[in-house]
Amino acid sequence: MIESSELRVFNPPSTERHVTRREMVQRLLAGAGAGMAWPMISAAHPIHEHLANGTGLDAADELASPNWKPLFLTAEQNRELLPLSESIVPGSTSALVNRFIDLLLSVDTSANRAKFSSSLAALEAEAKRRFEQPFAALDPGQRETLLTGVSTNPSADEKSASELHAHFENLKEWISGAYYSSEIGMRELGWTGEFAFASYPQCEHPEEHL
């Protein structure tokens, strides 16, 4: 699915062990340099700064706790984010994308928090407008129809569609950044624990990720 390119080799560990998110991100930074571009997210997006600065990376390894509770998201927002993340980037549930996003938002600015909440609410409202039920209740075909529609960049004169597209792009970048900085996402890119990329490989099948 994704081909490795320009790999920088590191000495492999003598025994396999869990690699923390901070270690993975640091290896990527070491391989690609501070000016690198994270997969599917722009340098201007808030999650890019979080990853580059190491925000929340140490606490990220506690996200699998059975006693986990959201720090910023409401219970309803968390329920909405789970199926949406999985639909945009399959594997997000296993990668605990919702929990990592919640962690980052808990230390983010009020403006970025408000923008995330608005984007999530906009997608939820669109699901109810089109199908008269929340996103979580949609079947796979309905979810694909909705997300394909909002992911298409509309013409300049379609203001409401343009705003909805912007909300989708905002959420997609949060979700993609959270996913591809996780061990699951890294391994999808071809990471084995023995190298970091000097530059990121490109996905040959972008249609699988909306």
Beta strands, then each sheet from edge to edge (+ up, - down):
strand 1: 7-9
strand 2: 195-197
sheet 1: 1+ 2-
end
